[in-house]
Amino acid sequence: MTYIVSGGALNSTHSDSGRQKCCCRENRMSKSEYQDEAVVHQLKQQLHEKDLRLTDIQLEALSSAHQLEQLCETMNRMKV
């Protein structure tokens, strides 16, 4: 049986009079190729989630540094 990937969905081909008709027009992929594609997609999704977390951490660090700078300026003004 041949599997076809269409928008993340897995479709099989159907036999009709000795010929195979595809459920969609996407490239035909073997089951192992489909599984590899799914693993790649999952890894990309994990990378994206980790990148978002890293961005959040960097923004928090930047905000904290800005607050620290403001506190230092306030202390310096109080000393004068």
N, C-alpha and C positions, 0 to 999 in steps of 0.2 A: 504494500500500500504506500502511496506517496502522500506526503503532507504538504500543505500550502499555507504560508503565513499571510494573513490579511489583517492589517490593523491590530496586530497582537493576538488575533484569534487563529486557531488551528483548524483548518478545513481539510477533509480528505477528498480524493478524486473519486468519481463514479464511472463505472464502465457502462457504455452504451453502444451496442452492436459491435463489440470488439474494440472500440475506440474509447479512449478516456476523455471525459469532459471535465474540465476544471470548474470548481465552485467559484473561482475568482481568477483574475488575470495576473496575480503575483507570481514571482519565481517559485518553482518547485524546490522544496528542501526535504532532505531525508530527516528522519526522526532525530538522529544525533545532531544534525545541523540546526534543527529547530531548538533542541535542548541547549546547544552552544549559544544560540542567539538569545535564549531566555536567560542564561547565566550572564552574558554580556550586558543585557538590559538591566538585570538585577544589580550587577556591579556598578553600572553607570548611575543607577538610582541611589545606591549607597554612597557613592562618591559625591553626588549632588547634595545629599543630606548632610554629609560631613563638611562639605564646603560651606553650606548655609550656617552650620554650627560654628565653624571657624570664623566666618564673617561676623556673626553675632558677638563672639568673644573679642574679636579685634575692635569692634565698635564700642563694646563695654570698656575695654582697656583705654581707648582714645578718650572716651567720656571721663573716665577716672583721672587720666592725666590732665585733662582740661580743668576738672574740679580742683585737683591738687595745685595747679598753676594759679588758679583764682585765689585759693586760700593763701598761698605764698605771697601773692601781690597784696592781699588784704592785710596780712601780718606785717609786711614791709611798710605799708602806709600807716599802720598803727604805731610803729616804732618811731616814725618821723615826727 
